[in-house]
């Protein structure tokens, strides 16, 4: 195997599946930072929704810029780490990842306000500081022509109710903002002739583009939206809505993962042609336990200190995953696809 710029042995390739979850996307930033620092992985594709889409675009843009500048692999990874840090520091300075400045009061009033007041009333000019941050940090012409990472950005088409995937030259600031458009807070985002809401309703993130549009069988899911959460009888209205949103945003992912499990089982039984169907090797960095203590409401919190704390948690989780499962990449799944509606650790094969 070849040596990378840091002297580490390289050669393992995987795809990234990056969930959305407001400011909790800073956890994913930490995961990506640790993987880039480690230097033993190459990313072929990245599918992202909402905050996951932003992380994916920032990563792809930075690696593309480094490629055009002729940087060596190790320097390119350091450039990508710096770009992700710069983006999230920008988010922290704004302090408004989930809510545009005119909507700060909406966040304080909670879901009751959002039920009765449309974002077209609360924010008639459609102000969202994130759009300007993206435009400042990202050259979308470069993103459209780059070949370093295959990008897949999911947004929910309001007319059809289905998830549309933006890739290649379709990836734009509008597509990324559409992927992160919560309808209770933001006006629908128009891309071409269609209008879009948050991609989490249709794919958080979408898995199938990574299956059909890439060669790598390995997929790393960075999960920041918990599948399981304890239920307390007598929960408050905000707590109920938080859990409803978690279940809603996980449903498309679970459906795709069950389909993956079904295909893998048929391949193992020799009932499908392996030349036509991919047996996905699934891996996961799980932010659920680490993020649970903050509660779902903290997804709207975006001060620098909080984002840096999530970043550090992500780095620690990625380091633990690399220690436990790096050798699994290219060999076996390190988690089951879906087992009785929840993701279970996979048993390693006995020697």
Secondary structure by P-SEA (a helix, b strand, c coil): cccccccccccbbbbbbbbbccccaaaaaaaaaaaaaaccccccbbbbccaaaaaaaaaaaaaaaaaaacccaaaaaaaaaaaaaaaaaaaaaaccccccccaaaaaaacaaaaacccccccccccccaaaaaaaaccaaaaaaaccccbbbbbbbcccccbbbbbccccccaaaaaaaacccccccccccccccccccccccccccccccccccccbbbbbcccccbbbbbccccaaaaaaaaaaaaaaaaaaaaaaaaaaaaaaaaacccccccccccbbbbbccccccccccccccccccaaaaaaaaaaaaaaaaaaaaccccccccccccccccccbbbbbbcccc
